[in-house]
Amino acid sequence: MDSWEVRNVLSILKTNQKILATVLRDGQEYAKVSFLKLCEMGYNFKYHTHTDLGSHNLTYEFCFEKGIYRIDQDWVIVVRDLGESYLKEFSKKLVREYPSSNNQNYA
């Protein structure tokens, strides 16, 4: 990758980070937002900084300190990266609230 490509990827990641920060306000544990809304805001689902695995094999894709999990084709959960043990517990809660999210991972 040349420096232009690196700057371009970093710009996309920072844009994604800002969008997630807009959706997940200070103090919120998580937020549910439509997939379409994130697309309209300019979120690029092809780019993330890292992934993390919660319980029930739910995979979260993060942009720095905030991440997403697609519960179905239409809805996304935005979460904070508060560590692996937090995500494991949060995943249990997510599966209870959205049982179908355990069947398919759209992220």
C-alpha positions as CSV (number, residue, x, y, z in Angstrom):
1,M,0.0,0.0,0.0
2,D,1.3,3.4,-0.8
3,S,0.8,6.5,1.4
4,W,-2.3,7.6,-0.6
5,E,-4.0,4.3,0.0
6,V,-3.2,4.4,3.7
7,R,-4.6,7.9,4.0
8,N,-7.7,6.9,2.1
9,V,-8.3,3.8,4.3
10,L,-7.7,5.9,7.5
11,S,-10.1,8.5,6.2
12,I,-12.8,5.9,5.7
13,L,-12.2,4.4,9.2
14,K,-12.4,7.9,10.8
15,T,-15.7,8.6,8.9
16,N,-17.1,5.3,10.2
17,Q,-15.9,6.1,13.7
18,K,-17.7,9.5,13.6
19,I,-20.9,8.0,12.3
20,L,-20.9,5.4,15.1
21,A,-20.3,8.1,17.6
22,T,-23.3,10.0,16.3
23,V,-25.5,7.0,16.7
24,L,-24.1,5.8,20.1
25,R,-24.3,8.9,22.4
26,D,-22.3,9.3,25.6
27,G,-23.6,7.0,28.3
28,Q,-25.5,4.7,26.1
29,E,-24.6,1.0,26.4
30,Y,-25.8,0.2,22.9
31,A,-28.0,1.6,20.2
32,K,-30.2,-0.1,17.5
33,V,-30.1,1.6,14.1
34,S,-31.4,0.6,10.7
35,F,-28.8,-0.7,8.2
36,L,-30.3,1.8,5.7
37,K,-29.7,4.7,8.1
38,L,-26.1,3.8,8.5
39,C,-25.7,3.6,4.7
40,E,-27.4,7.0,4.3
41,M,-25.0,8.4,6.8
42,G,-22.1,7.2,4.7
43,Y,-21.0,4.2,6.8
44,N,-18.7,1.9,4.8
45,F,-19.3,-1.7,5.9
46,K,-16.2,-3.0,4.1
47,Y,-13.7,-1.3,6.5
48,H,-13.1,-1.9,10.2
49,T,-10.1,-1.9,12.5
50,H,-10.7,-5.2,14.3
51,T,-13.3,-7.9,15.1
52,D,-14.2,-9.4,18.4
53,L,-16.1,-12.6,19.2
54,G,-18.8,-12.6,21.8
55,S,-20.6,-15.6,23.2
56,H,-22.9,-17.6,20.9
57,N,-20.2,-16.9,18.2
58,L,-21.5,-13.4,17.5
59,T,-18.9,-11.5,15.6
60,Y,-18.6,-7.7,16.2
61,E,-16.8,-5.5,13.7
62,F,-15.1,-2.4,15.3
63,C,-13.9,0.9,14.1
64,F,-11.6,1.9,16.8
65,E,-13.6,1.9,20.1
66,K,-17.1,1.4,18.7
67,G,-18.5,-1.5,16.7
68,I,-21.4,-3.0,15.0
69,Y,-23.3,-6.3,15.0
70,R,-26.0,-6.9,12.3
71,I,-28.9,-8.6,14.0
72,D,-30.7,-9.1,10.7
73,Q,-30.7,-7.7,7.2
74,D,-32.4,-4.5,8.3
75,W,-31.0,-3.7,11.8
76,V,-27.6,-3.1,13.4
77,I,-26.6,-2.9,17.0
78,V,-23.8,-0.3,17.8
79,V,-21.7,-1.1,20.9
80,R,-18.7,0.2,22.7
81,D,-15.5,-1.9,22.9
82,L,-15.5,-2.4,26.7
83,G,-13.5,-5.6,26.5
84,E,-14.0,-9.3,25.8
85,S,-15.8,-10.2,29.0
86,Y,-18.3,-7.4,28.4
87,L,-19.0,-8.5,24.8
88,K,-19.6,-12.1,26.0
89,E,-22.2,-10.9,28.5
90,F,-23.7,-8.5,26.1
91,S,-24.0,-11.2,23.4
92,K,-26.1,-13.3,25.8
93,K,-28.4,-10.3,26.3
94,L,-28.5,-9.7,22.6
95,V,-29.5,-13.3,21.8
96,R,-32.3,-13.1,24.5
97,E,-33.7,-9.9,23.0
98,Y,-33.2,-10.8,19.4
99,P,-33.2,-14.7,19.1
100,S,-32.9,-14.7,15.4
101,S,-29.5,-12.9,15.6
102,N,-28.0,-16.2,16.8
103,N,-28.9,-17.9,13.5
104,Q,-27.2,-15.5,11.1
105,N,-24.4,-13.0,11.3
106,Y,-24.7,-10.3,8.6
107,A,-21.8,-8.2,9.8
